[in-house]
Amino acid sequence: MKVIFAGTPEFSAQALQALLAAGFEVPLVLTQADRPAGRGLQLQASAVKQLALAHTIPVVQPLSLRLDGKYPDAAKATHDLLRATPHDVMVVAAYGLILPPSLLEIPPLGCINIHASLLPRWRGAAPIQRAIEAGDSETGITIMQMDQGLDTGAMLIKQSLPIAPNDTTATLHDKLATLGSKMIVEVLRQSPLTLAAVPQTEDGANYAAKILKEEAALDFTQSADILARKIRAFNPFPGAYAVLNGVNIKIWQAEVLPGINANNAQPGQILAAHANEGIIVACGKGALRLIELQKPGGKRLPAAQFLQGFSMESGQFA
């Protein structure tokens, strides 16, 4: 089976690697344009592009796929290239560009998406982050046939994965990338035509909106449970933060202290700030122990080490 692949980040690259290792022929790869990265803001190829080039697979990087969009010439060139490239199916994984109906109809067996959620639970750009933020006990991978909607296509297979209490987006991403890679190989070995596609319902469907940097600010009037989930959900990007002594401090790890009696403390009040107990902050409900923190331009440090270079006292406010 010949597979055209469309994807961009590491999540996608793992799926592409699995397809190549399983012996599928990949005659063409679509990925997003190179982007500035690092302190020098040098253009950097996506993880998928780097892998494709390492296997001498042709790569195309259109700015848009919409024939009626901002870059119609690039879109038309990509449509023509797909029609001219012999293939059976297109596999899409975290590509980042909208596939219009005119493109969806090109592959003989359609376009198949690897989606990091148990659809229809989380449709959209950030299903991993939103699942953790919402306190879901499980997530998973859904392999689906793509249609014109946003992650609304019929489902071929799906498999659940528990969300561990200490899972961050980083750790859960890696687990789901591994699972998705195995599942797409399984689907293509069976051939999508032999699988019964199950239509999605709208019951329980939610939109996993793209993560915005503004969401990363911690509001200590919220409960400690909610804040702990946000910290895990926004790790590694954009990184949750709190204003301490007038400085934006990234909070990378924290734990809920439900037994702490913070009823007499105001939300955001520092209940403890020393090496033995760490940094404990009163919340709207319960309290939060800050375990790993980072000053602007500094390293991520355990609370005890962080306090050696950052003055904080009990009773002050975050």
C-alpha positions as CSV (number, residue, x, y, z in Angstrom):
1,M,0.0,0.0,0.0
2,K,1.3,3.5,-0.9
3,V,0.7,6.1,1.7
4,I,1.0,9.9,1.4
5,F,1.7,11.3,4.8
6,A,0.7,14.7,6.2
7,G,2.0,15.8,9.6
8,T,4.3,18.2,11.4
9,P,5.5,17.7,15.0
10,E,7.1,14.8,16.8
11,F,3.7,13.2,17.4
12,S,3.4,12.9,13.6
13,A,7.0,11.8,13.1
14,Q,6.5,8.8,15.3
15,A,3.6,7.7,13.1
16,L,5.6,8.2,9.9
17,Q,8.5,6.2,11.4
18,A,6.1,3.3,12.3
19,L,4.7,3.3,8.7
20,L,8.2,3.1,7.2
21,A,9.3,0.4,9.7
22,A,6.2,-1.6,8.8
23,G,7.2,-1.5,5.1
24,F,4.6,0.9,3.7
25,E,5.8,2.9,0.7
26,V,5.6,6.6,1.3
27,P,6.0,8.5,-2.0
28,L,5.3,12.0,-0.6
29,V,5.1,13.9,2.6
30,L,3.3,17.1,3.4
31,T,4.4,19.2,6.4
32,Q,4.2,22.8,7.5
33,A,6.7,25.4,6.5
34,D,10.0,25.7,8.4
35,R,9.7,28.0,11.3
36,P,12.1,30.1,13.5
37,A,13.2,28.4,16.6
38,G,15.7,28.8,19.4
39,R,17.4,31.9,20.6
40,G,18.9,32.7,17.2
41,L,15.4,32.2,15.6
42,Q,17.0,30.1,12.8
43,L,14.6,28.4,10.5
44,Q,14.0,24.8,11.6
45,A,12.5,22.0,9.7
46,S,9.6,20.1,11.3
47,A,10.2,16.7,12.9
48,V,8.3,15.1,10.0
49,K,10.4,16.9,7.4
50,Q,13.7,15.9,9.0
51,L,12.6,12.3,9.1
52,A,11.3,12.3,5.5
53,L,14.5,13.8,4.2
54,A,16.5,11.2,6.1
55,H,14.6,8.6,4.1
56,T,14.9,10.6,0.8
57,I,11.1,11.1,0.6
58,P,10.0,14.1,-1.4
59,V,8.6,16.8,0.9
60,V,6.1,19.6,0.0
61,Q,5.3,22.5,2.3
62,P,2.3,24.5,1.1
63,L,1.2,27.5,3.1
64,S,-2.4,26.6,2.4
65,L,-4.5,23.8,0.8
66,R,-7.6,25.9,0.1
67,L,-8.1,26.7,-3.6
68,D,-10.1,29.7,-2.7
69,G,-7.7,30.8,0.1
70,K,-4.8,33.2,0.5
71,Y,-2.4,31.1,-1.5
72,P,-4.4,29.5,-4.3
73,D,-1.4,28.8,-6.6
74,A,0.4,26.8,-3.8
75,A,-2.8,25.0,-3.1
76,K,-3.4,24.1,-6.7
77,A,0.1,22.9,-7.1
78,T,-0.3,20.6,-4.2
79,H,-3.6,19.2,-5.5
80,D,-1.9,18.6,-8.8
81,L,1.0,16.9,-7.2
82,L,-1.2,14.6,-5.2
83,R,-3.1,13.6,-8.3
84,A,0.1,12.9,-10.1
85,T,1.6,10.8,-7.2
86,P,0.4,7.2,-7.3
87,H,-1.0,6.3,-3.8
88,D,-3.8,4.5,-2.1
89,V,-4.5,6.6,1.0
90,M,-3.4,9.7,2.9
91,V,-2.6,9.5,6.6
92,V,-2.9,12.7,8.6
93,A,-1.5,13.3,12.0
94,A,-1.2,16.7,13.7
95,Y,-0.6,18.4,10.3
96,G,-1.9,21.8,11.3
97,L,-3.5,22.8,8.0
98,I,-7.2,22.4,7.0
99,L,-7.8,19.8,4.3
100,P,-10.6,21.1,2.1
101,P,-13.1,18.8,0.4
102,S,-11.3,19.2,-2.9
103,L,-8.3,17.5,-1.4
104,L,-10.1,14.9,0.7
105,E,-11.5,13.4,-2.4
106,I,-8.2,12.8,-4.1
107,P,-6.9,9.6,-2.3
108,P,-8.6,6.5,-3.5
109,L,-9.2,5.2,0.1
110,G,-9.7,8.6,1.5
111,C,-7.8,10.5,4.2
112,I,-7.3,8.8,7.6
113,N,-6.5,10.8,10.7
114,I,-4.7,9.9,13.9
115,H,-6.5,11.9,16.6
116,A,-5.3,12.1,20.3
117,S,-8.7,11.7,21.9
118,L,-11.5,9.2,22.4
119,L,-13.8,10.9,19.9
120,P,-16.1,12.7,20.2
121,R,-14.8,13.7,23.6
122,W,-12.3,16.3,22.4
123,R,-12.3,17.6,18.9
124,G,-9.9,20.3,17.9
125,A,-6.3,21.5,18.3
126,A,-5.5,20.6,21.9
127,P,-7.1,17.4,22.9
128,I,-4.3,16.2,25.2
129,Q,-4.1,19.5,27.2
130,R,-7.9,19.8,27.5
131,A,-8.3,16.3,28.7
132,I,-5.8,16.9,31.6
133,E,-7.2,20.3,32.4
134,A,-10.7,18.9,32.6
135,G,-9.7,16.1,35.0
136,D,-10.5,13.3,32.6
137,S,-9.5,9.8,34.0
138,E,-8.7,8.5,30.5
139,T,-8.0,9.5,27.0
140,G,-6.9,7.6,23.9
141,I,-6.4,7.5,20.2
142,T,-9.1,7.4,17.5
143,I,-8.3,6.5,13.9
144,M,-11.0,8.1,11.7
145,Q,-12.0,8.8,8.2
146,M,-11.7,12.5,7.6
147,D,-14.7,14.5,6.4
148,Q,-15.4,18.2,6.0
149,G,-16.0,18.8,9.7
150,L,-13.6,19.4,12.5
151,D,-12.7,15.9,13.7
152,T,-16.2,14.7,13.0
153,G,-15.4,11.8,10.6
154,A,-16.5,8.2,11.1
155,M,-14.3,6.2,13.5
156,L,-12.4,3.1,12.3
157,I,-10.9,2.1,15.6
158,K,-10.2,3.7,19.0
159,Q,-8.3,2.6,22.1
160,S,-8.3,4.1,25.5
161,L,-5.4,5.0,27.7
162,P,-5.6,5.9,31.4
163,I,-4.4,9.4,32.5
164,A,-2.0,9.0,35.4
165,P,-2.3,11.4,38.4
166,N,1.1,12.8,37.6
167,D,0.8,12.9,33.8
168,T,1.7,16.2,32.1
169,T,1.0,17.0,28.5
170,A,4.6,16.1,27.8
171,T,4.3,12.6,29.3
172,L,0.8,11.9,27.9
173,H,1.8,13.1,24.5
174,D,4.6,10.5,24.3
175,K,2.3,7.7,25.4
176,L,-0.3,8.7,22.9
177,A,2.2,9.1,20.1
178,T,3.4,5.5,20.7
179,L,-0.2,4.2,20.8
180,G,-1.2,6.1,17.7
181,S,1.8,4.8,15.7
182,K,0.9,1.2,16.5
183,M,-2.8,1.7,15.7
184,I,-2.3,3.3,12.3
185,V,-0.1,0.4,11.2
186,E,-2.8,-2.0,12.4
187,V,-5.5,-0.1,10.4
188,L,-3.5,0.0,7.2
189,R,-2.5,-3.7,7.4
190,Q,-6.2,-4.6,7.6
191,S,-7.0,-2.0,4.8
192,P,-9.5,0.7,5.7
193,L,-12.0,-0.8,3.3
194,T,-12.4,-3.9,5.6
195,L,-13.2,-1.9,8.7
196,A,-16.7,-0.9,9.7
197,A,-16.6,2.9,10.1
198,V,-18.8,4.0,13.0
199,P,-20.4,7.5,12.7
200,Q,-19.8,9.8,15.6
201,T,-22.6,11.2,17.7
202,E,-22.7,14.7,19.1
203,D,-23.3,13.4,22.7
204,G,-20.3,14.3,24.9
205,A,-18.6,16.3,22.1
206,N,-16.3,19.1,23.2
207,Y,-14.1,21.6,21.4
208,A,-10.4,21.4,22.4
209,A,-9.5,25.0,21.7
210,K,-5.9,25.9,20.9
211,I,-3.9,26.8,24.0
212,L,-3.3,30.5,24.5
213,K,-0.4,32.0,26.5
214,E,-2.9,34.1,28.5
215,E,-4.4,30.9,30.0
216,A,-1.2,30.1,31.7
217,A,-1.6,32.7,34.5
218,L,-2.7,30.9,37.7
219,D,-5.6,32.4,39.6
220,F,-5.4,31.3,43.2
221,T,-9.1,32.1,43.8
222,Q,-9.7,28.8,42.0
223,S,-9.5,25.5,43.8
224,A,-6.1,23.8,44.3
225,D,-7.4,20.8,42.2
226,I,-8.1,23.0,39.2
227,L,-4.8,24.8,39.4
228,A,-2.8,21.5,39.7
229,R,-4.5,20.2,36.6
230,K,-3.7,23.5,34.7
231,I,0.0,23.2,35.7
232,R,0.1,19.6,34.3
233,A,-1.9,20.5,31.2
234,F,0.4,23.5,30.3
235,N,3.6,21.6,30.8
236,P,5.6,22.0,28.5
237,F,3.7,24.8,26.7
238,P,3.1,27.5,27.6
239,G,4.1,26.8,31.2
240,A,1.8,27.9,34.0
241,Y,3.0,30.8,36.0
242,A,2.3,32.9,39.1
243,V,3.4,36.4,40.0
244,L,5.6,36.2,43.1
245,N,7.3,39.4,44.4
246,G,6.3,41.0,41.2
247,V,8.1,38.4,39.0
248,N,6.4,36.0,36.7
249,I,7.5,32.6,38.0
250,K,6.9,29.4,36.0
251,I,5.4,26.6,38.0
252,W,6.3,23.3,36.5
253,Q,5.1,20.9,39.2
254,A,2.8,21.2,42.2
255,E,0.6,19.0,44.4
256,V,-2.7,19.5,46.1
257,L,-2.7,19.6,49.9
258,P,-6.4,18.9,50.7
259,G,-5.7,18.5,54.4
260,I,-4.3,22.0,54.8
261,N,-6.7,24.2,56.7
262,A,-6.6,27.4,54.6
263,N,-10.0,28.6,55.6
264,N,-8.5,31.6,57.5
265,A,-6.1,32.5,54.7
266,Q,-6.8,34.5,51.6
267,P,-6.4,33.0,48.2
268,G,-2.8,33.6,47.0
269,Q,-1.5,33.9,50.5
270,I,1.8,32.1,51.2
271,L,1.3,29.7,54.0
272,A,4.9,28.4,54.0
273,A,8.1,29.2,52.2
274,H,11.1,27.3,53.5
275,A,13.2,24.3,52.6
276,N,11.4,21.8,54.8
277,E,7.8,22.4,53.8
278,G,8.5,24.0,50.5
279,I,6.2,26.8,49.1
280,I,2.6,26.4,50.1
281,V,-0.1,28.7,48.7
282,A,-3.7,29.1,49.8
283,C,-6.3,28.6,47.1
284,G,-10.0,29.3,46.8
285,K,-10.3,25.7,48.1
286,G,-7.5,23.8,49.6
287,A,-3.8,24.7,49.2
288,L,-1.1,24.0,46.6
289,R,2.5,23.0,47.3
290,L,4.8,24.4,44.6
291,I,7.4,21.7,43.9
292,E,9.4,22.9,40.8
293,L,9.7,26.6,39.8
294,Q,11.7,28.7,37.3
295,K,12.7,32.4,37.3
296,P,12.9,34.2,34.0
297,G,16.1,33.2,32.3
298,G,16.8,30.7,35.1
299,K,16.7,26.9,35.4
300,R,13.9,24.8,36.6
301,L,14.6,24.1,40.3
302,P,13.1,22.2,43.2
303,A,11.4,24.6,45.7
304,A,14.2,24.3,48.3
305,Q,16.9,25.3,45.8
306,F,14.6,28.0,44.3
307,L,14.2,29.6,47.7
308,Q,18.0,29.9,48.1
309,G,18.0,32.6,45.3
310,F,14.5,34.0,45.7
311,S,13.2,35.6,48.9
312,M,9.7,34.6,50.0
313,E,8.0,34.7,53.4
314,S,4.9,33.3,55.0
315,G,2.0,35.7,55.0
316,Q,2.8,37.5,51.7
317,F,0.7,37.2,48.7
318,A,1.2,35.7,45.2
